[in-house]
Each structure stands twice: as C-alpha cells, then as structure tokens.
Amino acid sequence: MFSAIKTTVQVFLGLGLTSILASPAWGNLSLEEINAIARQTTVVIAPGLTPDLVSELEANRNNPLASKKNADGVWNPGSGVIVARRKNTYYALTVTHNFKQRYLEQNIPYGIRTSDGEVHPISEVNDRRNCPLQERIEIQKLIRFGCYSITIPNRLAGTDLAIVSFESKNEYPIASVGDADRVAIGDQVYISGWPDPEKEKDPTTGVCKGKVARRKRRLAWTPVTRKIATAQSENGYNLFYFDLTRPGMSGGPVFDSEGYVVGIHGRGSADKGKLVRQYCSLELAETNRQALESGDLESNEVQDLVQAAVNYTAPVLHSQFSSGQNTGNFWSLWQELGINLKLLFNEQAPTRDFINSGLTALSQDNTTSGVLDVDVREDITGAIELEAPQDVIEDIYSGFSLKNMIRDEPSPGCGFLLLGDPCKKL
C-alpha cells in the first residue's frame, strides 16, 4: 500500500515563491507511468500564424534563397511543461529560444496547446526587453532568463530558460518539480516533447519534407552521461544524455525515474545539428556519426560511453550528447528575480490518481530501432513515437490557424488570426 504523503507549505516572501514540499516519491515508476505523467503535462508552444508569417513560411519552403535567409526555419513549434498555477493562470517552463526576439518585438501572439487538445492564446506576450536582456521584468506573461535573436553572436544570450503563462478555467495537472542533484550519472531519465517532422528528410523520396500537419509526441529514455557545473556550461546546459531527441522537443520536460521534472531539454548534439542544417535530415546522421542515437545500444557500450564522458570538455559533451537545463539552475534564477509573483510549484510526488488518469499501454511496434530483440521496457536507451489520441495532433496548422488564414484571405484591419478565429472587418 502507498503511505500517506506528509506535506508542508513553504513561502519565500521576498522572492514570491510558494512551493509544496513532500516526502519521498513512490519509487521507480514504469515506462507507462512516466508516460502518463508526461502525456498530461507536456505542452506545445508556438507563435500564432499571422498573415505575414504564413507568407514567409510558404516562401521559405518553396524558395531556396528564403531558406538561406531563415536557416533555422520560420515557424518552429516547441515544447514545454506545466509546473505552476495561480488561480486560473497556469505557468509552463520552457526554453527561451522558443520565443524569437523579432516575434516578440512584432508582438505576435503565441498559443499553448494542452493535453486536452485546446490551444490557449497568449496576447501581449512582448516583454519589451532587448536582446541581450537588460531591462527589468515588468510584464509577467513571459519571463525570460535569456534571449534568442539572429542579430547577436551565436543567436543565444543568457540562460536558455523561460516561463510563460496562459489563462484557463480548466483543471490541468501540475508536473512535480524535483531536485536534479539527486540524479546521478548513469541514472535513467525520460524526455517528452513534440518533434517537428518537417526538419527531417522523407525516406521514400530523399528530399526534405514539405508541410506535415500531423504531429506525434515522443518519449525518449536514456541514462545521464554527464553533469557539469552551471558556470562551465553553455547557456545553462549542464545535464547530458544520449541523443534520442528531435527538433521541436526543445522546452520539453526531463523526468527522473520517480516522475519528477529534473530538467528542461533544449539541445540536440552539435554533430546532429550540423547534419540537419546541411541535409534537412536526421537520416544521414545514422551512417555518418557515432551511434549515439540508437535504441539498440548494448549495456557494455552504454557503460563505456558514460565512462568516457567523464573526461570530456563542455564543447565535446555538446557535440556528442543532447542536453538540458537542470531544475536547480531554474530555482537559483527564479529566486534571484526578486519579483512579487507567488506561484504554487508542485514538489509533491505524483499521486496514484494522477498517474492512473493518463495511463495507457505502450506498443512495442513504435521503438526507433525497428527491431525488437527485447521488450521495449527493458531497453537501456530508446524512444517511442506515440499513437494514442492524446499524443497525436492531427493538424497542427489548423490549431494555430494556418489553414484558415490561407483559405480566408484576411481583410484589411486584421492584424492576426489565432486559433481559427474568423477575421472581422473593422
């Protein structure tokens, strides 16, 4: 039987931080149980598709010169995880590079898609802070700890973390935020997010995919290969693991084996990134780099790679592994803000009712390796493209208005159409 959870509430008055502290979790959870938590708390974050953005997106697909102008693409949906609530306001932890500086300056609205399929609009998301960040935080819909702009060196300045809010009267589960210091090298972690298949080559035609409306959430699992001090990291990335992630999963949660969020994913390996930019493909990566993305790694291979990583410098780690920001870094940054925003962060172990409400069986047919020599639950590393209705977006463009805008040709006076709202003449 599960024992009762004893909780206390701790309020950091000067920091505006409220949290629930709890006794230890139930212990290691199954892959299905981790997935149940991830399913209910992982969100999609993307800018609303304005008419100008739609035109730019189509030009970028059809015109190679436009692609060079926008090397990282035009519309890049990302991921996030719900970590806090204040009355009817929910807060999702994500990465700052999901919020391009030029979109913020244009005050393009964003949408957050929750597990029930609803997309919640966020208007006035512009925090009026330049890049690199200098101004004080005054608008709290989006709190960035770093910034992303094509106009600055390396495009990213500061820590690649952000927290964004949306309003809803619906009840959504809050992910449990854990202590990343409890995760050791070799421990299993689970990464959840919504990949963007348009970044990959079509294996049947050998060309880059065009518009792909259907999206599926991905759950990957891998041992931690290395942890480094934040001071040694690049933009805060200090938690490393095998590269089973995909573009679009940035901002998604990294769970430990007890179902706590211990990190936020944000970077694939640099080696993979070079191949994606050059070929718009992950397919060539399978034959042109070290086998760090396979779900078929044997236990001795994993042990050898983890042991070797102990001596890697930060640049080598970034070239070989995916990485995330650990939650300890977030707590430190949050407490340094000094803003009067009291949020209820959940540090309580995931409840059995919460887990059961999202629990479904996982199919062995969905592993990335294509060959199952052991049960998927026994794989040391692996990933699943999920097919349950809760894990599939049949048409992401419809949810974020692309189809409606192309069809309806907005009339003058409509600055944007978000979430399929009709364009009304002024």
C-alpha positions in Angstrom: 0.0 0.0 0.0 1.1 3.5 -0.6 1.8 5.5 2.5 0.2 8.9 3.1 2.2 11.9 1.9 3.1 14.5 4.5 3.3 18.0 3.1 4.3 21.4 4.3 4.0 24.7 2.6 6.9 27.0 2.4 6.6 30.6 1.3 9.6 32.7 0.3 8.1 36.1 1.0 10.8 38.2 -0.6 11.1 36.0 -3.6 7.4 35.4 -4.3 8.0 31.7 -4.4 5.5 29.2 -2.9 6.1 25.5 -3.1 4.8 22.2 -1.7 7.5 20.1 -0.1 6.8 16.4 0.2 8.1 13.1 1.5 9.9 10.8 -1.0 8.1 9.6 -4.1 6.7 6.1 -4.6 10.0 4.8 -6.0 10.9 4.0 -9.6 7.9 4.2 -12.0 7.3 2.1 -15.0 7.7 3.5 -18.6 3.9 3.6 -18.9 3.6 5.5 -15.6 6.3 8.1 -16.7 4.5 8.4 -20.0 1.2 9.0 -18.2 2.7 12.0 -16.3 4.4 13.3 -19.5 1.2 13.0 -21.5 -0.8 15.2 -19.2 1.8 17.9 -18.5 3.8 18.3 -21.8 2.5 21.2 -24.0 3.2 22.6 -27.4 4.3 26.3 -27.6 4.2 28.2 -30.9 3.6 31.7 -32.3 0.2 32.3 -33.8 0.3 32.2 -37.6 -0.2 35.8 -38.8 -0.8 36.5 -42.5 2.8 37.8 -42.8 4.2 34.8 -41.1 2.1 32.5 -43.3 3.6 34.1 -46.4 7.1 33.9 -45.0 6.6 30.3 -44.1 5.4 29.3 -47.6 8.2 31.3 -49.2 10.8 29.6 -47.0 9.5 26.2 -48.1 9.5 27.0 -51.8 12.4 29.3 -52.3 15.9 28.1 -51.5 17.1 31.7 -51.1 14.5 32.2 -48.5 15.7 29.1 -46.7 19.2 30.6 -46.5 17.8 33.8 -45.1 16.0 31.8 -42.4 18.4 29.0 -41.8 16.7 27.8 -38.7 13.2 27.9 -40.3 10.3 30.3 -39.9 7.7 28.6 -37.8 9.3 26.4 -35.2 6.8 25.0 -32.6 8.5 24.0 -29.4 7.5 22.2 -26.2 7.1 23.0 -22.5 5.8 21.6 -19.3 3.1 22.9 -16.8 4.9 23.5 -13.5 2.8 26.0 -11.6 -0.6 27.6 -11.1 -2.0 30.7 -9.6 -5.8 30.7 -9.6 -6.8 30.4 -13.3 -3.3 31.2 -14.5 -1.0 28.3 -15.5 2.7 28.5 -15.9 4.8 26.4 -18.4 8.5 26.1 -18.1 10.3 26.0 -21.4 13.4 27.4 -23.2 13.8 31.0 -24.2 14.7 30.1 -27.8 11.1 29.2 -28.4 10.5 32.9 -28.3 12.4 34.6 -31.1 13.2 38.3 -30.4 11.8 39.5 -33.7 8.4 37.8 -33.0 8.3 39.4 -29.6 9.1 42.8 -31.0 6.3 42.4 -33.5 4.0 41.3 -30.6 2.9 38.2 -32.4 0.6 36.3 -30.1 1.5 32.8 -29.0 -0.5 29.7 -28.4 -0.1 26.9 -25.8 -1.7 23.5 -26.7 -2.5 21.5 -23.6 -3.2 17.7 -23.3 -6.9 18.1 -23.9 -6.2 19.5 -27.4 -7.2 23.0 -26.5 -4.9 25.8 -27.7 -4.8 28.8 -25.3 -3.9 32.1 -26.9 -1.4 34.5 -25.2 -1.7 38.0 -26.4 0.7 40.9 -25.5 3.5 38.4 -24.9 6.1 41.0 -25.7 8.1 41.6 -22.5 9.7 44.8 -24.0 13.2 43.6 -23.2 16.0 43.9 -25.7 18.5 41.1 -26.6 20.8 40.7 -24.7 18.5 41.2 -21.8 18.9 44.5 -20.0 15.6 45.9 -18.9 13.9 44.8 -15.7 11.0 42.4 -15.8 7.7 44.4 -15.9 5.4 42.1 -17.8 5.0 38.7 -16.3 3.2 36.7 -19.0 6.6 35.8 -20.3 9.7 35.7 -18.0 12.9 35.1 -19.9 16.2 34.3 -18.4 18.0 34.6 -21.8 17.1 35.7 -25.3 17.3 34.4 -28.9 18.0 36.7 -31.8 19.6 36.2 -35.2 21.3 39.6 -34.7 23.6 38.6 -31.9 26.6 36.2 -31.9 25.6 32.6 -31.5 22.0 33.8 -31.5 21.5 33.0 -27.8 22.4 35.2 -24.9 22.0 34.3 -21.2 20.4 31.2 -19.8 18.1 29.4 -22.2 15.1 29.2 -19.9 11.7 30.9 -19.8 8.4 30.6 -18.0 5.2 31.6 -19.9 1.6 31.8 -18.6 -1.8 31.2 -20.0 -5.3 31.6 -18.7 -7.8 28.8 -18.4 -10.7 27.7 -16.1 -10.0 24.1 -17.0 -8.2 21.8 -14.5 -4.8 20.8 -15.7 -2.3 18.6 -13.8 0.9 20.3 -12.5 4.1 18.4 -13.0 6.2 17.7 -9.9 9.5 19.7 -9.9 12.3 17.7 -8.4 15.9 18.0 -7.2 18.3 17.4 -10.1 21.1 16.9 -7.6 19.5 13.6 -6.7 20.1 12.3 -10.3 23.5 10.6 -10.7 25.5 9.8 -13.8 24.0 6.6 -15.2 20.6 7.2 -13.8 17.7 6.9 -16.2 15.9 10.0 -17.4 12.9 10.4 -19.7 12.4 13.3 -22.2 9.0 14.2 -23.6 8.2 16.6 -26.4 6.6 17.3 -29.7 9.0 16.8 -32.6 8.8 18.8 -35.9 8.9 16.2 -38.7 9.4 18.9 -41.3 13.0 19.0 -40.1 13.6 15.5 -41.4 14.1 14.1 -44.9 11.3 11.9 -46.4 13.0 8.5 -46.5 10.9 7.4 -49.6 11.7 10.5 -51.8 15.1 11.6 -50.4 14.0 15.2 -50.2 13.1 17.5 -47.4 9.5 17.1 -46.2 7.1 19.9 -47.0 4.1 20.7 -44.9 3.5 18.0 -42.3 0.3 18.7 -40.4 0.2 15.6 -38.2 2.4 15.6 -35.1 3.1 12.9 -32.5 4.5 13.3 -29.1 7.8 11.5 -28.5 9.1 9.9 -25.3 12.7 9.0 -25.1 14.7 7.4 -22.3 18.4 7.3 -21.7 21.0 7.3 -18.9 22.5 10.5 -17.8 26.0 10.6 -19.3 27.4 13.7 -17.5 26.6 16.6 -15.2 28.7 19.8 -15.1 28.6 23.0 -13.0 26.4 25.7 -14.4 29.4 28.0 -14.5 31.1 25.6 -17.0 28.0 25.3 -19.2 26.9 26.9 -22.4 23.8 29.0 -21.8 23.0 26.9 -18.7 23.1 23.4 -20.4 24.6 21.2 -17.7 22.7 17.9 -17.9 23.8 15.5 -20.7 22.2 12.3 -22.0 22.2 10.2 -25.2 20.8 11.9 -28.3 17.4 10.5 -28.9 15.7 13.9 -29.2 14.4 15.7 -32.2 13.9 19.3 -33.3 10.7 20.6 -31.7 11.3 18.9 -28.4 13.1 21.9 -27.1 11.5 23.1 -23.8 10.1 19.6 -23.1 10.5 18.1 -19.6 13.2 15.7 -18.5 11.8 13.4 -15.9 13.6 11.2 -13.4 12.6 7.6 -12.6 10.2 8.8 -9.9 8.3 11.1 -12.2 9.8 14.4 -11.1 10.9 17.1 -13.6 14.6 17.4 -13.1 15.5 19.2 -16.3 14.3 21.1 -19.4 15.5 19.7 -22.7 16.8 22.2 -25.2 19.8 21.0 -27.3 20.5 18.0 -29.5 24.1 17.1 -30.2 26.0 19.6 -32.2 27.0 16.8 -34.6 23.4 16.1 -35.4 22.6 19.8 -35.7 25.2 20.2 -38.4 23.7 17.4 -40.4 20.2 18.7 -40.1 21.2 22.2 -41.3 23.2 20.7 -44.2 20.8 18.0 -45.3 17.5 18.8 -43.6 17.7 15.3 -42.4 18.4 13.0 -39.5 18.6 10.0 -41.8 22.2 10.7 -42.9 23.1 11.0 -39.2 22.6 7.3 -38.8 25.5 6.5 -41.1 27.8 9.5 -40.7 28.3 9.8 -36.9 28.9 7.8 -33.8 26.0 5.6 -32.8 24.7 7.8 -30.0 21.1 7.9 -31.1 20.3 4.2 -31.5 17.8 2.4 -29.2 19.9 -0.7 -29.7 23.0 0.2 -27.6 24.2 -2.7 -25.5 24.7 -2.3 -21.8 28.5 -2.5 -22.1 28.5 0.1 -24.9 26.5 2.5 -22.7 28.8 2.0 -19.8 31.9 2.6 -21.9 30.4 5.8 -23.4 29.3 7.1 -20.0 32.7 6.4 -18.5 34.5 8.1 -21.4 32.2 11.2 -21.0 33.7 11.8 -17.5 36.8 13.3 -19.2 35.0 15.3 -21.9 35.2 19.1 -22.0 31.9 21.0 -22.3 32.3 21.5 -26.1 32.9 17.8 -26.7 29.9 17.0 -24.5 27.7 19.3 -26.6 29.0 17.7 -29.8 28.2 14.2 -28.6 25.1 14.3 -26.5 21.7 16.0 -26.1 21.5 18.3 -23.1 19.1 20.1 -20.8 18.9 22.7 -18.0 18.7 21.1 -14.6 16.0 22.3 -12.2 18.5 23.5 -9.7 19.6 26.2 -12.2 15.9 27.3 -12.6 15.4 27.5 -8.8 18.5 29.7 -8.5 17.5 32.0 -11.3 13.9 32.2 -10.0 14.9 33.2 -6.5 17.3 35.9 -8.0 14.4 37.6 -9.8 13.1 39.4 -6.8 9.6 39.9 -8.3 6.4 39.7 -6.4 4.9 36.7 -8.1 3.8 33.9 -5.8 3.3 30.7 -7.6 2.4 27.3 -6.3 5.1 24.9 -7.6 4.4 21.2 -7.0 7.2 19.4 -5.3 4.9 16.6 -4.1 5.3 13.1 -5.6 2.9 12.3 -8.4 -0.2 10.8 -7.0 -1.6 7.5 -8.0 -4.8 9.1 -9.2 -2.9 11.5 -11.4 -0.8 8.7 -12.9 -3.8 6.4 -13.5 -5.8 9.1 -15.2 -3.3 9.2 -18.1 -2.2 5.5 -18.1 -2.3 3.5 -21.3 -0.3 0.5 -22.6 2.7 1.2 -24.8 3.1 -0.6 -28.1 6.4 -2.4 -28.8 6.0 -1.6 -32.5 6.9 2.1 -32.0 10.5 1.8 -31.0 13.0 3.7 -33.0 15.3 0.7 -33.7 12.8 -1.1 -35.9 14.0 -4.4 -34.5 12.8 -5.6 -31.1 15.2 -8.1 -29.5 14.0 -7.3 -26.0 10.8 -5.8 -24.6 10.8 -2.0 -25.0 10.6 -1.6 -21.3 14.0 -3.3 -20.9 15.8 -1.2 -23.4 18.6 0.9 -21.8 18.0 3.6 -24.4 15.1 4.1 -26.7 12.2 6.3 -27.9 8.6 5.9 -28.8 6.5 7.9 -31.3 3.2 7.7 -29.5 -0.1 7.0 -31.3 -2.7 7.3 -28.6 -5.3 10.0 -29.4 -3.9 12.2 -26.5 -0.5 12.0 -28.1 -1.4 13.0 -31.7 -2.2 16.4 -33.3 -4.0 15.6 -36.5 -3.5 19.1 -37.9 -1.2 21.4 -36.0 -1.7 24.2 -38.6 -5.5 24.2 -38.1 -4.9 24.6 -34.4 -2.6 27.5 -34.9 -4.7 29.0 -37.8 -2.6 28.3 -40.9 -5.4 26.6 -42.9 -8.0 29.2 -42.0 -5.7 32.1 -42.9 -4.7 30.6 -46.3 -8.4 29.9 -47.1 -10.0 33.1 -45.8 -7.6 35.8 -47.0 -7.9 38.2 -44.1 -9.3 41.6 -44.9 -7.6 44.9 -44.1 -7.6 45.7 -40.4 -7.0 42.1 -39.2 -3.6 42.1 -37.6 -3.6 38.4 -36.9 -5.8 35.3 -36.8 -5.2 33.0 -33.9 -6.7 29.6 -33.3 -9.1 29.7 -36.2 -10.9 32.9 -35.1 -12.7 34.5 -38.1 -11.3 37.8 -39.4 -13.9 40.5 -38.8 -13.8 43.7 -40.9 -13.4 46.9 -38.9 
